[in-house]
Amino acid sequence: MSDDRKDLPPAAQRALAEAEDRRRKAEAEAKERPKELGGRDGPDPARYGDWEKKGIAIDF
């Protein structure tokens, strides 16, 4: 734990430790997922609403 975290209340220190643990678990899970082959480059259109690629409308 860094020195600036020692000044925080115990609840805040606990919350930061839990967040760090969640980050580590998410990174480990992301490494376990298989790599997508032949997938679309760029942001997911379902998430970001980008339904075109190079000016052409696309659909799955």
C-alpha contacts under 8 A as a table, 3 or more apart, distances in Angstrom:
res1	aa1	res2	aa2	distance
1	M	5	R	6.54
1	M	6	K	7.54
2	S	5	R	5.56
2	S	6	K	7.06
3	D	6	K	5.40
3	D	7	D	7.50
4	D	7	D	5.74
4	D	8	L	7.53
5	R	8	L	5.38
5	R	13	Q	6.62
6	K	9	P	7.92
6	K	13	Q	7.78
8	L	12	A	6.05
8	L	13	Q	6.25
9	P	12	A	5.41
9	P	13	Q	6.41
10	P	13	Q	5.04
10	P	14	R	6.11
11	A	14	R	5.08
11	A	15	A	6.17
12	A	15	A	5.00
12	A	16	L	6.18
13	Q	16	L	5.19
13	Q	17	A	6.23
14	R	17	A	5.09
14	R	18	E	6.17
15	A	18	E	5.09
15	A	19	A	6.15
16	L	19	A	5.08
16	L	20	E	6.20
17	A	20	E	5.15
17	A	21	D	6.24
18	E	21	D	5.04
18	E	22	R	6.23
19	A	22	R	5.06
19	A	23	R	6.19
20	E	23	R	5.04
20	E	24	R	6.28
21	D	24	R	5.17
21	D	25	K	6.27
22	R	25	K	5.12
22	R	26	A	6.11
23	R	26	A	5.15
23	R	27	E	6.20
24	R	27	E	5.19
24	R	28	A	6.23
25	K	28	A	5.09
25	K	29	E	6.17
26	A	29	E	5.09
26	A	30	A	6.11
27	E	30	A	5.08
27	E	31	K	6.36
28	A	31	K	5.24
28	A	32	E	6.51
29	E	32	E	5.11
29	E	33	R	6.57
30	A	33	R	5.45
31	K	34	P	7.94
36	E	39	G	5.88
40	R	44	D	7.79
43	P	47	R	7.64
43	P	48	Y	6.61
43	P	50	D	7.68
44	D	47	R	5.38
44	D	48	Y	6.08
44	D	49	G	7.85
44	D	50	D	7.51
45	P	48	Y	5.11
45	P	49	G	4.82
45	P	50	D	4.58
45	P	51	W	5.62
46	A	49	G	5.63
46	A	50	D	7.51
51	W	57	A	5.81
51	W	58	I	5.63
51	W	59	D	6.91
52	E	55	G	5.77
52	E	56	I	5.21
52	E	57	A	4.16
52	E	58	I	5.28
53	K	56	I	5.31
53	K	57	A	6.43
53	K	58	I	6.67
